[in-house]
């Protein structure tokens, strides 16, 4: 193998890994959104608020 083919293989692998990293970032952000959502469905950070019953569990 010459240096050019090694360089092309490396470049292709780097592009593949960058794509995987981007996909994983999207997945992590989705999972964090689901985890951080409050049990009453309100994402304000102040649950339970007036008029909303306590769910008797903690996330």
Beta strands, then each sheet from edge to edge (+ up, - down):
end
